[in-house]
Amino acid sequence: MLYKVKYKNVFFHYKALNSRKSCILLLHGLGGTSYSFKRYFKILEEKNISFFASDHPFHGYTEERDFQTYVDTIFELIEKKGYKEIKIVSHSFGSYVTELFYTKFKGSVKNIMLITPFIEAKKQTKGLGLFLYEKKEFFRYAGKILSIFPEKFKYPDYAKIGRKPYYAYWLNDMTHTDRKGYFEIQYFVADRKIENSEFLNVSEIHLGIYDIITYCDLTQRLLKNYNVKNIFLHKGDHLFPLKEFKNFKENFIQFVDK
């Protein structure tokens, strides 16, 4: 049975089975929510695998704003439910949370799957995206201006979103986050660099060849600089594991079955 809970200001979807000592932690991307993984929930429930999916700070129903407190809360709930081993499936901006989690709770992390991850934003971006990250104050100004307009809160089935222009996400309610908070995180992402590259070398990394957010060719080059070997390429864009899950399903099942 799928449960929803707010634990210490962090919102979770989860399923906990007392018969197992390991679980899956699902970490969504920028502008998503725990509900982004709806199709993953179904697979895990069918396989009787315990899992936890949380809304990140500034997203969904989570009220916590500090990321370090956030990862502490995730671990506390997982530990409270009796799980000793954790496999992480992370999408996009979720790689930042993965790094924080791995750095602090390395001994409990068994395997990691990173999908179209943010690693070093300025080295994964080109064209207009790179210009915006170089002029990152734009995000703060945009957030302040857009925050004066009414928000239309809803809980989208993120996995069913069609192919829409990326720049329109914050205009058409494709994100479940307040606009000012969304741009605050973009401001942070502009200077984002991994500090603990160790977690990359224990991960399997999946990239979309048509990705125009974290460009596949630039991300591959960056990963090779870190001597990462376990890289897989897929037809699809930045959101392919959510929008085109049927094409990614087998990779996910192989990972959780390890």
N, C-alpha and C positions, 0 to 999 in steps of 0.2 A: 504494500500500500504506500502511495506517495504522500508525504507529509509536507506541510508548510509551517515554518516557525520563525519568529524573530527572537534571536538569542543574543542578549547584550547589544542591542542596536544593529545587529547584522541579520539580514533576512536570508533564509535558506529554503530550497526545495531539497528534500532528502528521503532516502529509504534506508532503514537500518535493520539488519538481520543479525540476531544474536548468535547465529550458528557460524559466523565467519569473523576472522580477525583482521581482514584486509578490506579496503574500500577504495572507491574512485572519487577523486576530487575534481570537479569540473569548474574551470575558471574562464569566464566570458571575456569578450573584447570591449573596446571603447564604444559606448552607446548601446550596448546590449544589456541583458539581465541574465539571471540564472535560468530564466524561461527560454533563453536562446537555445538551450540544449534539450528542448522538449522531445525531439526524436531520439536522442541519446537515452533519455529516461526510459522510453519504451523498451529499447533493446536491453538495458540493464535490468529492468524489472522482469522481462521474460527470462533472463539468464539467472535471476535470483542473486544479483550482485548489489551490494550496498553502495550507495553513492551520496555525495553532498555537493550541491551547487549553490553558490552564494551570489548575492548582488554586491558588486563592488561599491566602495565609497562614491558618493555623488550619483549613484545609479539605483534604479528600482526602489525598493522599500527599505534599503539600508540607510540608517541615520548616522552611523559611524563615519567620521571624516578622516581619521588618521590611519594610514595604510599599515603601519606596524602593529597598532592595536587590532586592526582588522584581521591580519594573519594570525595573531595570537588567539583571537576569538574563534577563528575557524578551527585551529588545532585543538583548542580547549573543548569544543563541542564534539569533535571526532574522538578525542581521547575519552571524554565522558561517556560516549556510546560504546567504548571498549575496543576500538580498533588500534592495532599496533603497526600495520603497514598501509601505506598510502600510495596509490598510483595517481598521477596528475595528468589531466587532459586540459590543455590551455590553448585558447585562441587569441591571436593578435596581442592587444594590450595586456592580456592575462599573463604574458611572459614576465612582466614586471612583478606581478604578484607571485608567480612561480619562483622567481629569483629570491624574493624576500622569504618565502616559505621554505625553500630549499636551504638557504643560508642559515636559518635558525633551527630548522627541524630535519636536517639532512639525514639523521639516523633513522627516521621513520619513512623516508621517501624511497620507494622501491623502483619505480619506473616513471619516466616523463615523456609525454607526447606534446610537442609544441607545433601549433598549426599557424602558418603565416605570422610568425612572431615579430614583435617589435624588439630589436636588439640595440641598434644605434640609429636613431631616426634620420639624422642628416646623411648617413651613408646608405640608407635604404630608399631614399626619395630623390626625385628629379623633377625638373620642370616647375610648374606652379607650386607643387607641394614643397619643394626645397626652398623656394623663395619665401613661402609663408613661415617655414621653420627658421629661416635666417632672420626674418622680421617678426619674431614671435610675439611682440607687444600687440600685434594685430589681434591675436586671440583674446587678450584681455579687453581691448576696446570693443570688439564684436560682442563678447559676452555681456558687457555692461549695457550696450545698446539694445541687444535682443531680449535681455531679461525684463525690459519694461513692457514687452508685449505679453498678452495672456498665454498661459501654457495650456495645452490640451493633453492631459495625462491619460494614457491608456496602457494596456499591457499587451504588446503585440506578439503574435506568433512569429518570432523573428526568423524561424526556420523556413517560413513560406514566402518571405519577401522576394519579389521578383528583381530582375536586373534594373536598377534605378541609378541615376547619377549620384555618385558619392557625395558631392557637394550639397545635395538636397536633403541629407539625412536630418539635419537639425531644423529644417523648415517644414517637413511633412510628417513629423511625429514618428519617424522610424527609429528614434531612440527613446528610451524610457529614462530620461534624465533631464534635470532642469538645464536650460540653455547656458546660463552663466557657469554652472558647474561643469558642463561639457567643455566649454572653452577654457576653463581653468585647467582641466586635465590636458587639453591640447597644448596649452602653454607649457605645462610640465614635460609632455612628450617631446616637444621641440628640442630639448637638450638631453633627452634620455640616452644614457649609455649603460650597458651592463657593467657591474662592478665585480661580480663573481662569475667568471666565465666557466667555472667548473660544471655548473648545471647543464651547460650546452653539450658537454661531452658525454653526459650520461642520458641524453635525450634522443629520441627519434624526431626528426623535424620534417614537416610536410609543407610544401610550398605550392602555390597556384601559379601557373606559368603566365596567366593573363592578369595578374595582380597589379593594379595601378596605385596601391597605397604603399605597401612594402614590396617594391619591385623585385621580382624573382631573381633576375640576373645580378642585381646589386646585393641582395640578401645572400645568394650563393657565394659571391666573392667575399663577403664579410665573414661568412661561416668558415670558409676555407682559411681565412687569416687566423681563425681560432682553432684550426685543425679538426673541425667537426666532420665526421665521416658519414654519419647516419642520416642522410638527406634523401627525401622522396619527392618527386615532382608529379603534379596532377594537372589535368586540364580543368581550368576554372580560375576564378578571380579570388579576391581577398576573403570573400564570404563563402567560398565553395563548400566548406564542411557543414555549413548551416543550410544554405539554399539548395545544395545538390547532394544531400546526405546519402542518397541511394548509391552515388558513385564513390562515396568515401566509407560506406558502411563496413565493408570487409576489412579495411585497414584498422578501423576502430575495434571491431570484434577481435581481430588478431592481437591487438594491443592489450585489451582487457583480459584475454584468455591466457596471456603469458604466465 
